[in-house]
Amino acid sequence: MKNQLALLALASLLLLDGCTTAPTRTTKVPEPVSPAPSEAVPPIVLKQTDWNSLTGWTDDDIQPAWEAFLRSCAVLKNKPLWQGTCIEAESMQAPDSVALRQFIESRFVPHQVLNSDGGGEGLITGYYEPLLKGSRKQSKRFRYPLYTTPDELLVIDLGEVYPELKNLRLRGRLQGRKVVPYYSRAEIDSNGAQLKGKELLWVDDEIDLFFLQIQGSGRVELENGEVVRVGYSDQNGHPYKSVGRLLVERGEMSLEKASMQGIKAWAQKNPRKLADLLNQNSSFVFFRELPANGSGPLGSLGIPLTPGRSLAVDPRAVPQGAPVFLATTWPNTDKRLNRLMVAQDTGGAIKGNVRADFFWGFGPEAANQAGKMRQPGKMWVLMPAGYVSPGELPQTPVAQKSCC
């Protein structure tokens, strides 16, 4: 009976356009014009190499990344492959940069992440934690709602029945005895009564709310000065579609201006076109309120992200929690940005092997860097000694995150 129910749910959802393979996170700002993400599982290609092949490895101050990795160990130490390494790492007493580098080089083996065609270069974008103005009550000014997860949203984990469908989660709702896709963005926006009573907060800017959904987490400053932190709770199950790419395809924006800042500027000049544009992305994110004293937005591992050191990746290609050395450039420049990062997040638009989203943190400068970052880059995953094959990589469901 359980198999039959799963098959019926799969068939009913796959026959409709509103199905997706995964929740979306966080997200994750700017990949406005990258190729449309494919839901096919990418072939995992990790090529063992040596430390000399890591561009700029010896130039980076790895201390901030080490602190981020120790946070990962809170989760990783429960996995046999990482247990010994994490226990040793947590036992180190205030190691300096020399001791850290010696530890990493003796306990880890670098593996370059390659695309399915063997190429080593991919797209690196950025995301951040935005700040919005809001209220706990609806008013003429604060009229755009952030919703919590609706009770009727169904999450069907097909991997529980079919191991070969691991990481495949479908979302929908019951219509009588039939499972159908959950409401799209356009349906939610045109008929808010469907989510009456599920309003978490109200904000004053529609485009800022849209980008909050892309980022997956943020802060909302209320009228009394209180700042509320919100984070990704779930998603409606519809596929993500880049509005930046649409503007370029329609001839309303050049490729060079297709950034978060460019899209916001377009929205200010074209308020009557905005709703139609946003509704082209049927994906819709639901939020939850987070503790106000948290040290940062939570990534897909459930631990706080570290500005400048946390990375969102495709978990089908790069294991969550692992250190990743990134060789890229600063946004809109040729200046090298070679840095040890930690894979601690995922994103609905982050699909592919050599593909990552760089978490910049909170504030105007983080927003500026994230909004314009769309750089080529290379990645190396640092795996513990004893790692054997890509088939043993830890797998984590994709949560939503980041792109315009």
C-alpha positions as a Markdown table, in Angstrom:
| # | Residue | x | y | z |
|---|---|---|---|---|
| 1 | Met | 0.0 | 0.0 | 0.0 |
| 2 | Lys | 2.8 | 2.4 | 0.9 |
| 3 | Asn | 4.4 | 1.9 | -2.5 |
| 4 | Gln | 1.1 | 2.4 | -4.3 |
| 5 | Leu | 0.5 | 5.7 | -2.5 |
| 6 | Ala | 4.0 | 6.9 | -3.4 |
| 7 | Leu | 3.5 | 6.0 | -7.0 |
| 8 | Leu | 0.2 | 7.7 | -7.2 |
| 9 | Ala | 1.6 | 10.8 | -5.6 |
| 10 | Leu | 4.5 | 10.8 | -8.0 |
| 11 | Ala | 2.3 | 10.3 | -11.1 |
| 12 | Ser | -0.1 | 13.0 | -10.1 |
| 13 | Leu | 2.6 | 15.5 | -9.5 |
| 14 | Leu | 4.9 | 14.7 | -12.4 |
| 15 | Leu | 2.0 | 15.1 | -14.9 |
| 16 | Leu | 1.8 | 18.8 | -13.9 |
| 17 | Asp | 4.1 | 21.7 | -14.4 |
| 18 | Gly | 4.1 | 22.7 | -10.8 |
| 19 | Cys | 6.4 | 20.0 | -9.4 |
| 20 | Thr | 9.9 | 20.2 | -8.2 |
| 21 | Thr | 12.6 | 17.9 | -6.9 |
| 22 | Ala | 13.6 | 19.8 | -3.9 |
| 23 | Pro | 12.8 | 22.6 | -1.4 |
| 24 | Thr | 14.6 | 25.8 | -1.9 |
| 25 | Arg | 16.6 | 27.6 | 0.7 |
| 26 | Thr | 18.1 | 30.2 | 0.9 |
| 27 | Thr | 19.3 | 31.1 | -1.1 |
| 28 | Lys | 20.1 | 32.0 | -2.3 |
| 29 | Val | 21.2 | 36.9 | -5.3 |
| 30 | Pro | 22.5 | 36.9 | -8.5 |
| 31 | Glu | 22.5 | 34.4 | -11.2 |
| 32 | Pro | 20.0 | 36.4 | -13.2 |
| 33 | Val | 21.1 | 35.1 | -16.6 |
| 34 | Ser | 22.7 | 31.8 | -16.0 |
| 35 | Pro | 21.4 | 28.7 | -17.9 |
| 36 | Ala | 18.1 | 27.4 | -16.6 |
| 37 | Pro | 18.9 | 24.8 | -13.9 |
| 38 | Ser | 18.3 | 21.2 | -14.8 |
| 39 | Glu | 16.8 | 18.8 | -12.3 |
| 40 | Ala | 18.9 | 15.9 | -13.6 |
| 41 | Val | 21.4 | 14.7 | -11.1 |
| 42 | Pro | 24.9 | 15.8 | -12.3 |
| 43 | Pro | 27.6 | 13.2 | -12.7 |
| 44 | Ile | 29.9 | 13.6 | -9.6 |
| 45 | Val | 33.4 | 14.3 | -10.7 |
| 46 | Leu | 36.1 | 14.7 | -8.0 |
| 47 | Lys | 39.7 | 14.4 | -9.1 |
| 48 | Gln | 42.3 | 13.7 | -6.4 |
| 49 | Thr | 45.2 | 16.2 | -6.6 |
| 50 | Asp | 47.9 | 17.7 | -4.4 |
| 51 | Trp | 48.1 | 21.0 | -2.4 |
| 52 | Asn | 50.3 | 22.7 | -5.0 |
| 53 | Ser | 47.5 | 22.6 | -7.5 |
| 54 | Leu | 45.3 | 24.8 | -5.3 |
| 55 | Thr | 45.6 | 28.3 | -6.7 |
| 56 | Gly | 46.6 | 30.7 | -3.9 |
| 57 | Trp | 46.4 | 28.1 | -1.1 |
| 58 | Thr | 49.3 | 29.4 | 0.8 |
| 59 | Asp | 48.2 | 33.0 | 0.7 |
| 60 | Asp | 44.9 | 32.7 | 2.5 |
| 61 | Asp | 44.4 | 33.3 | 6.2 |
| 62 | Ile | 42.5 | 30.1 | 7.1 |
| 63 | Gln | 41.6 | 30.9 | 10.7 |
| 64 | Pro | 38.1 | 32.2 | 9.9 |
| 65 | Ala | 37.3 | 29.2 | 7.8 |
| 66 | Trp | 38.5 | 26.9 | 10.6 |
| 67 | Glu | 36.0 | 28.4 | 13.0 |
| 68 | Ala | 33.3 | 27.8 | 10.3 |
| 69 | Phe | 34.5 | 24.2 | 9.9 |
| 70 | Leu | 34.2 | 23.6 | 13.7 |
| 71 | Arg | 30.6 | 24.6 | 13.4 |
| 72 | Ser | 30.2 | 22.0 | 10.7 |
| 73 | Cys | 31.7 | 19.4 | 13.0 |
| 74 | Ala | 28.7 | 19.6 | 15.2 |
| 75 | Val | 26.9 | 17.7 | 12.4 |
| 76 | Leu | 29.7 | 15.9 | 10.7 |
| 77 | Lys | 31.1 | 14.1 | 13.7 |
| 78 | Asn | 28.1 | 11.9 | 13.6 |
| 79 | Lys | 29.2 | 10.5 | 10.2 |
| 80 | Pro | 31.9 | 7.8 | 10.2 |
| 81 | Leu | 34.0 | 9.4 | 7.5 |
| 82 | Trp | 34.3 | 12.7 | 9.4 |
| 83 | Gln | 34.2 | 11.5 | 13.0 |
| 84 | Gly | 37.9 | 11.1 | 13.7 |
| 85 | Thr | 38.9 | 14.3 | 11.9 |
| 86 | Cys | 36.3 | 16.4 | 13.7 |
| 87 | Ile | 37.2 | 15.0 | 17.1 |
| 88 | Glu | 40.9 | 15.9 | 16.5 |
| 89 | Ala | 39.9 | 19.3 | 15.2 |
| 90 | Glu | 37.8 | 20.1 | 18.3 |
| 91 | Ser | 40.5 | 19.0 | 20.6 |
| 92 | Met | 43.1 | 21.5 | 19.3 |
| 93 | Gln | 43.7 | 24.3 | 21.8 |
| 94 | Ala | 43.9 | 27.8 | 20.1 |
| 95 | Pro | 46.0 | 26.7 | 17.1 |
| 96 | Asp | 47.9 | 29.4 | 15.2 |
| 97 | Ser | 47.8 | 29.6 | 11.4 |
| 98 | Val | 50.9 | 27.4 | 11.0 |
| 99 | Ala | 49.5 | 24.6 | 13.1 |
| 100 | Leu | 46.1 | 24.8 | 11.3 |
| 101 | Arg | 47.7 | 24.5 | 7.9 |
| 102 | Gln | 49.8 | 21.6 | 9.0 |
| 103 | Phe | 46.7 | 19.9 | 10.5 |
| 104 | Ile | 44.7 | 20.4 | 7.3 |
| 105 | Glu | 47.4 | 19.2 | 5.0 |
| 106 | Ser | 48.0 | 16.1 | 7.0 |
| 107 | Arg | 44.4 | 15.1 | 7.6 |
| 108 | Phe | 42.7 | 16.1 | 4.4 |
| 109 | Val | 43.2 | 15.2 | 0.7 |
| 110 | Pro | 42.2 | 17.9 | -1.9 |
| 111 | His | 39.9 | 16.8 | -4.7 |
| 112 | Gln | 39.2 | 19.2 | -7.6 |
| 113 | Val | 35.6 | 19.5 | -8.5 |
| 114 | Leu | 35.1 | 19.0 | -12.2 |
| 115 | Asn | 32.1 | 19.4 | -14.5 |
| 116 | Ser | 30.7 | 16.3 | -16.3 |
| 117 | Asp | 32.7 | 17.3 | -19.4 |
| 118 | Gly | 35.9 | 17.4 | -17.4 |
| 119 | Gly | 36.2 | 21.2 | -17.2 |
| 120 | Gly | 37.2 | 22.7 | -13.9 |
| 121 | Glu | 35.7 | 26.2 | -14.2 |
| 122 | Gly | 32.1 | 27.2 | -13.2 |
| 123 | Leu | 29.9 | 30.0 | -12.0 |
| 124 | Ile | 30.3 | 31.7 | -8.6 |
| 125 | Thr | 27.5 | 34.0 | -7.4 |
| 126 | Gly | 26.8 | 35.7 | -4.1 |
| 127 | Tyr | 24.1 | 36.1 | -1.5 |
| 128 | Tyr | 23.6 | 38.0 | 1.7 |
| 129 | Glu | 21.2 | 38.7 | 4.6 |
| 130 | Pro | 18.9 | 41.6 | 3.7 |
| 131 | Leu | 17.2 | 44.1 | 6.0 |
| 132 | Leu | 13.5 | 45.0 | 5.4 |
| 133 | Lys | 11.1 | 47.4 | 7.0 |
| 134 | Gly | 8.0 | 45.8 | 8.4 |
| 135 | Ser | 5.3 | 45.4 | 11.0 |
| 136 | Arg | 3.4 | 42.7 | 12.8 |
| 137 | Lys | 0.1 | 44.3 | 11.6 |
| 138 | Gln | -1.2 | 45.0 | 8.1 |
| 139 | Ser | -1.5 | 48.7 | 7.2 |
| 140 | Lys | -1.6 | 50.9 | 4.1 |
| 141 | Arg | 2.2 | 51.1 | 4.2 |
| 142 | Phe | 2.9 | 47.5 | 5.3 |
| 143 | Arg | 0.8 | 45.5 | 2.9 |
| 144 | Tyr | 3.0 | 42.7 | 1.6 |
| 145 | Pro | 2.9 | 39.6 | 3.8 |
| 146 | Leu | 5.6 | 37.0 | 4.8 |
| 147 | Tyr | 3.8 | 33.7 | 5.2 |
| 148 | Thr | 4.6 | 30.8 | 7.5 |
| 149 | Thr | 4.2 | 27.3 | 6.1 |
| 150 | Pro | 0.6 | 26.4 | 5.4 |
| 151 | Asp | -0.9 | 23.4 | 7.1 |
| 152 | Glu | -2.2 | 22.0 | 3.9 |
| 153 | Leu | 1.2 | 21.8 | 2.2 |
| 154 | Leu | 2.2 | 18.2 | 1.6 |
| 155 | Val | 5.9 | 17.1 | 1.4 |
| 156 | Ile | 6.4 | 13.8 | -0.2 |
| 157 | Asp | 9.8 | 12.2 | 0.3 |
| 158 | Leu | 10.1 | 9.6 | -2.5 |
| 159 | Gly | 13.5 | 8.4 | -1.2 |
| 160 | Glu | 11.8 | 6.8 | 1.8 |
| 161 | Val | 10.2 | 4.3 | -0.6 |
| 162 | Tyr | 12.6 | 4.3 | -3.5 |
| 163 | Pro | 16.3 | 4.7 | -2.5 |
| 164 | Glu | 17.2 | 5.6 | -6.1 |
| 165 | Leu | 15.1 | 8.7 | -5.7 |
| 166 | Lys | 17.0 | 10.0 | -2.7 |
| 167 | Asn | 16.8 | 13.8 | -2.4 |
| 168 | Leu | 13.6 | 13.8 | -4.5 |
| 169 | Arg | 10.9 | 15.7 | -2.6 |
| 170 | Leu | 7.7 | 16.7 | -4.1 |
| 171 | Arg | 5.2 | 19.3 | -2.8 |
| 172 | Gly | 1.5 | 19.6 | -3.3 |
| 173 | Arg | -1.9 | 19.7 | -1.6 |
| 174 | Leu | -5.0 | 17.6 | -1.5 |
| 175 | Gln | -7.9 | 18.4 | -3.8 |
| 176 | Gly | -10.6 | 15.9 | -2.7 |
| 177 | Arg | -8.7 | 12.6 | -2.9 |
| 178 | Lys | -6.2 | 13.9 | -5.5 |
| 179 | Val | -2.8 | 15.3 | -4.9 |
| 180 | Val | -2.2 | 18.4 | -7.0 |
| 181 | Pro | 0.6 | 21.0 | -7.1 |
| 182 | Tyr | 0.5 | 23.7 | -4.4 |
| 183 | Tyr | -0.5 | 27.2 | -5.4 |
| 184 | Ser | 1.9 | 29.2 | -7.5 |
| 185 | Arg | 3.2 | 32.6 | -6.7 |
| 186 | Ala | 0.6 | 34.2 | -9.0 |
| 187 | Glu | -2.2 | 32.2 | -7.3 |
| 188 | Ile | -1.0 | 33.2 | -3.8 |
| 189 | Asp | -0.6 | 36.9 | -4.7 |
| 190 | Ser | -4.0 | 37.1 | -6.4 |
| 191 | Asn | -5.9 | 35.2 | -3.7 |
| 192 | Gly | -4.3 | 35.8 | -0.3 |
| 193 | Ala | -7.4 | 34.3 | 1.4 |
| 194 | Gln | -5.8 | 30.9 | 0.7 |
| 195 | Leu | -3.2 | 31.7 | 3.4 |
| 196 | Lys | -5.4 | 33.8 | 5.7 |
| 197 | Gly | -4.0 | 33.6 | 9.2 |
| 198 | Lys | -0.6 | 32.5 | 8.1 |
| 199 | Glu | 0.9 | 36.0 | 7.9 |
| 200 | Leu | 4.1 | 36.1 | 9.9 |
| 201 | Leu | 5.0 | 39.8 | 9.2 |
| 202 | Trp | 4.1 | 42.5 | 6.8 |
| 203 | Val | 6.7 | 44.6 | 4.9 |
| 204 | Asp | 6.5 | 47.8 | 2.8 |
| 205 | Asp | 8.4 | 46.8 | -0.4 |
| 206 | Glu | 7.3 | 44.1 | -2.9 |
| 207 | Ile | 10.7 | 43.8 | -4.6 |
| 208 | Asp | 12.6 | 43.6 | -1.3 |
| 209 | Leu | 10.2 | 40.8 | -0.3 |
| 210 | Phe | 10.9 | 39.0 | -3.5 |
| 211 | Phe | 14.6 | 39.2 | -3.0 |
| 212 | Leu | 14.2 | 38.1 | 0.7 |
| 213 | Gln | 12.6 | 34.9 | -0.7 |
| 214 | Ile | 15.6 | 34.4 | -3.0 |
| 215 | Gln | 18.1 | 34.9 | -0.2 |
| 216 | Gly | 16.0 | 32.6 | 2.1 |
| 217 | Ser | 16.7 | 34.5 | 5.3 |
| 218 | Gly | 17.0 | 38.1 | 6.5 |
| 219 | Arg | 16.0 | 40.6 | 9.1 |
| 220 | Val | 12.9 | 42.8 | 9.4 |
| 221 | Glu | 13.0 | 46.1 | 11.4 |
| 222 | Leu | 9.7 | 46.8 | 13.0 |
| 223 | Glu | 8.2 | 50.3 | 13.6 |
| 224 | Asn | 9.2 | 50.2 | 17.3 |
| 225 | Gly | 12.9 | 49.5 | 16.4 |
| 226 | Glu | 12.7 | 45.7 | 17.2 |
| 227 | Val | 14.6 | 43.6 | 14.6 |
| 228 | Val | 13.1 | 40.2 | 13.8 |
| 229 | Arg | 15.2 | 37.5 | 12.2 |
| 230 | Val | 13.4 | 35.3 | 9.7 |
| 231 | Gly | 14.6 | 32.1 | 7.9 |
| 232 | Tyr | 13.5 | 29.6 | 5.3 |
| 233 | Ser | 10.7 | 27.3 | 6.5 |
| 234 | Asp | 9.5 | 25.6 | 3.3 |
| 235 | Gln | 8.6 | 26.3 | -0.4 |
| 236 | Asn | 5.5 | 25.8 | -2.6 |
| 237 | Gly | 7.2 | 23.2 | -4.8 |
| 238 | His | 7.2 | 25.2 | -8.0 |
| 239 | Pro | 10.5 | 25.5 | -10.0 |
| 240 | Tyr | 12.6 | 28.6 | -9.7 |
| 241 | Lys | 12.8 | 30.9 | -12.7 |
| 242 | Ser | 15.2 | 33.8 | -13.1 |
| 243 | Val | 13.4 | 37.1 | -13.6 |
| 244 | Gly | 16.8 | 38.7 | -14.6 |
| 245 | Arg | 17.1 | 36.2 | -17.4 |
| 246 | Leu | 13.6 | 37.1 | -18.5 |
| 247 | Leu | 14.3 | 40.8 | -18.6 |
| 248 | Val | 17.4 | 40.2 | -20.8 |
| 249 | Glu | 15.4 | 37.9 | -23.1 |
| 250 | Arg | 12.7 | 40.5 | -23.5 |
| 251 | Gly | 15.2 | 43.2 | -24.4 |
| 252 | Glu | 14.4 | 45.3 | -21.3 |
| 253 | Met | 17.8 | 45.0 | -19.7 |
| 254 | Ser | 21.3 | 44.4 | -21.0 |
| 255 | Leu | 23.4 | 41.4 | -19.8 |
| 256 | Glu | 25.8 | 43.7 | -18.0 |
| 257 | Lys | 23.0 | 45.3 | -15.9 |
| 258 | Ala | 21.2 | 42.0 | -15.0 |
| 259 | Ser | 22.2 | 42.1 | -11.3 |
| 260 | Met | 20.1 | 42.6 | -8.2 |
| 261 | Gln | 20.7 | 46.3 | -8.3 |
| 262 | Gly | 19.7 | 46.4 | -12.0 |
| 263 | Ile | 16.5 | 44.5 | -11.4 |
| 264 | Lys | 15.5 | 46.8 | -8.5 |
| 265 | Ala | 16.2 | 49.9 | -10.6 |
| 266 | Trp | 14.0 | 48.4 | -13.4 |
| 267 | Ala | 11.3 | 47.8 | -10.8 |
| 268 | Gln | 11.3 | 51.4 | -9.7 |
| 269 | Lys | 10.9 | 52.6 | -13.3 |
| 270 | Asn | 8.3 | 50.0 | -14.3 |
| 271 | Pro | 5.9 | 49.6 | -11.3 |
| 272 | Arg | 3.0 | 48.5 | -13.4 |
| 273 | Lys | 5.0 | 45.6 | -15.0 |
| 274 | Leu | 6.5 | 44.4 | -11.7 |
| 275 | Ala | 3.7 | 42.0 | -10.6 |
| 276 | Asp | 3.6 | 40.2 | -13.9 |
| 277 | Leu | 7.4 | 39.9 | -13.9 |
| 278 | Leu | 7.6 | 38.4 | -10.4 |
| 279 | Asn | 4.8 | 36.0 | -11.1 |
| 280 | Gln | 6.9 | 34.5 | -13.9 |
| 281 | Asn | 8.9 | 32.9 | -11.1 |
| 282 | Ser | 6.2 | 30.5 | -9.6 |
| 283 | Ser | 8.4 | 29.5 | -6.7 |
| 284 | Phe | 7.3 | 30.9 | -3.4 |
| 285 | Val | 9.1 | 30.7 | 0.0 |
| 286 | Phe | 7.5 | 30.4 | 3.4 |
| 287 | Phe | 9.3 | 31.7 | 6.5 |
| 288 | Arg | 9.7 | 31.1 | 10.2 |
| 289 | Glu | 10.8 | 33.5 | 13.0 |
| 290 | Leu | 14.3 | 32.8 | 14.3 |
| 291 | Pro | 15.8 | 33.6 | 17.8 |
| 292 | Ala | 16.8 | 37.3 | 17.9 |
| 293 | Asn | 20.1 | 36.5 | 19.6 |
| 294 | Gly | 21.3 | 34.1 | 16.8 |
| 295 | Ser | 24.8 | 34.7 | 15.5 |
| 296 | Gly | 23.8 | 34.4 | 11.8 |
| 297 | Pro | 21.3 | 33.0 | 9.4 |
| 298 | Leu | 21.0 | 29.3 | 9.4 |
| 299 | Gly | 22.2 | 27.3 | 6.4 |
| 300 | Ser | 21.0 | 23.9 | 5.3 |
| 301 | Leu | 23.0 | 22.1 | 8.0 |
| 302 | Gly | 21.1 | 24.0 | 10.6 |
| 303 | Ile | 24.1 | 25.9 | 11.8 |
| 304 | Pro | 24.8 | 29.7 | 11.5 |
| 305 | Leu | 26.6 | 30.8 | 8.4 |
| 306 | Thr | 29.9 | 32.6 | 8.6 |
| 307 | Pro | 30.2 | 35.8 | 6.4 |
| 308 | Gly | 32.9 | 35.4 | 3.8 |
| 309 | Arg | 33.5 | 31.8 | 4.6 |
| 310 | Ser | 30.2 | 29.9 | 4.1 |
| 311 | Leu | 29.4 | 28.6 | 0.7 |
| 312 | Ala | 26.2 | 27.3 | -0.9 |
| 313 | Val | 26.7 | 24.3 | -3.2 |
| 314 | Asp | 24.8 | 21.6 | -5.0 |
| 315 | Pro | 24.9 | 18.8 | -2.3 |
| 316 | Arg | 24.6 | 16.1 | -5.0 |
| 317 | Ala | 28.1 | 17.1 | -6.1 |
| 318 | Val | 29.8 | 18.6 | -3.0 |
| 319 | Pro | 29.2 | 17.1 | 0.5 |
| 320 | Gln | 27.6 | 19.4 | 3.0 |
| 321 | Gly | 29.9 | 20.5 | 5.8 |
| 322 | Ala | 33.1 | 19.9 | 3.9 |
| 323 | Pro | 35.9 | 22.5 | 3.6 |
| 324 | Val | 36.1 | 23.8 | 0.0 |
| 325 | Phe | 39.0 | 25.9 | -1.4 |
| 326 | Leu | 37.6 | 28.5 | -3.8 |
| 327 | Ala | 39.6 | 30.3 | -6.5 |
| 328 | Thr | 37.7 | 33.1 | -8.0 |
| 329 | Thr | 37.7 | 36.9 | -8.3 |
| 330 | Trp | 36.1 | 39.8 | -6.5 |
| 331 | Pro | 32.8 | 40.9 | -7.9 |
| 332 | Asn | 33.1 | 42.8 | -11.2 |
| 333 | Thr | 36.9 | 42.7 | -11.1 |
| 334 | Asp | 39.9 | 40.6 | -12.0 |
| 335 | Lys | 41.3 | 40.8 | -8.5 |
| 336 | Arg | 41.9 | 37.3 | -7.2 |
| 337 | Leu | 39.7 | 36.0 | -4.4 |
| 338 | Asn | 41.3 | 32.7 | -3.3 |
| 339 | Arg | 39.8 | 31.5 | 0.0 |
| 340 | Leu | 39.1 | 28.5 | 2.1 |
| 341 | Met | 35.4 | 28.2 | 2.5 |
| 342 | Val | 33.0 | 25.6 | 4.1 |
| 343 | Ala | 30.0 | 24.1 | 2.2 |
| 344 | Gln | 27.2 | 24.9 | 4.7 |
| 345 | Asp | 24.2 | 25.8 | 2.5 |
| 346 | Thr | 22.3 | 24.9 | -0.6 |
| 347 | Gly | 20.1 | 26.8 | -3.1 |
| 348 | Gly | 17.3 | 26.2 | -5.5 |
| 349 | Ala | 19.3 | 27.8 | -8.3 |
| 350 | Ile | 22.6 | 26.3 | -7.3 |
| 351 | Lys | 22.8 | 23.3 | -9.6 |
| 352 | Gly | 25.8 | 21.6 | -11.0 |
| 353 | Asn | 29.3 | 20.5 | -9.9 |
| 354 | Val | 31.4 | 23.6 | -10.2 |
| 355 | Arg | 28.7 | 26.0 | -9.0 |
| 356 | Ala | 28.6 | 27.9 | -5.7 |
| 357 | Asp | 27.0 | 30.9 | -4.0 |
| 358 | Phe | 29.3 | 33.0 | -1.7 |
| 359 | Phe | 27.7 | 34.2 | 1.5 |
| 360 | Trp | 28.8 | 37.8 | 2.1 |
| 361 | Gly | 26.9 | 38.5 | 5.4 |
| 362 | Phe | 24.7 | 41.4 | 6.5 |
| 363 | Gly | 24.7 | 45.1 | 5.6 |
| 364 | Pro | 25.0 | 47.5 | 2.6 |
| 365 | Glu | 28.4 | 46.3 | 1.6 |
| 366 | Ala | 27.4 | 42.6 | 1.7 |
| 367 | Ala | 24.4 | 43.5 | -0.4 |
| 368 | Asn | 26.5 | 45.4 | -2.9 |
| 369 | Gln | 29.1 | 42.6 | -3.3 |
| 370 | Ala | 26.4 | 39.8 | -3.5 |
| 371 | Gly | 24.3 | 41.7 | -6.0 |
| 372 | Lys | 27.0 | 42.1 | -8.5 |
| 373 | Met | 28.9 | 38.8 | -8.0 |
| 374 | Arg | 28.9 | 36.6 | -11.1 |
| 375 | Gln | 32.4 | 35.4 | -11.5 |
| 376 | Pro | 34.2 | 32.3 | -13.0 |
| 377 | Gly | 35.8 | 30.1 | -10.4 |
| 378 | Lys | 37.4 | 26.7 | -9.5 |
| 379 | Met | 36.7 | 24.6 | -6.5 |
| 380 | Trp | 38.6 | 21.9 | -4.5 |
| 381 | Val | 36.8 | 19.8 | -1.8 |
| 382 | Leu | 39.0 | 18.8 | 1.1 |
| 383 | Met | 38.1 | 15.2 | 2.1 |
| 384 | Pro | 39.4 | 13.3 | 5.1 |
| 385 | Ala | 41.9 | 10.5 | 4.6 |
| 386 | Gly | 40.0 | 7.4 | 3.9 |
| 387 | Tyr | 37.6 | 8.9 | 1.4 |
| 388 | Val | 37.1 | 6.4 | -1.4 |
| 389 | Ser | 34.6 | 7.4 | -4.0 |
| 390 | Pro | 31.9 | 10.0 | -4.9 |
| 391 | Gly | 29.3 | 7.3 | -4.2 |
| 392 | Glu | 30.1 | 7.7 | -0.5 |
| 393 | Leu | 29.5 | 11.4 | -0.4 |
| 394 | Pro | 27.0 | 12.6 | 2.3 |
| 395 | Gln | 23.8 | 13.7 | 0.7 |
| 396 | Thr | 21.5 | 16.4 | 1.8 |
| 397 | Pro | 18.2 | 17.6 | 0.3 |
| 398 | Val | 18.5 | 20.9 | -1.5 |
| 399 | Ala | 16.9 | 23.8 | 0.4 |
| 400 | Gln | 16.2 | 27.1 | -1.4 |
| 401 | Lys | 18.6 | 29.8 | -1.8 |
| 402 | Ser | 19.8 | 32.3 | -4.0 |
| 403 | Cys | 19.5 | 33.8 | -7.3 |
| 404 | Cys | 17.6 | 36.4 | -9.1 |
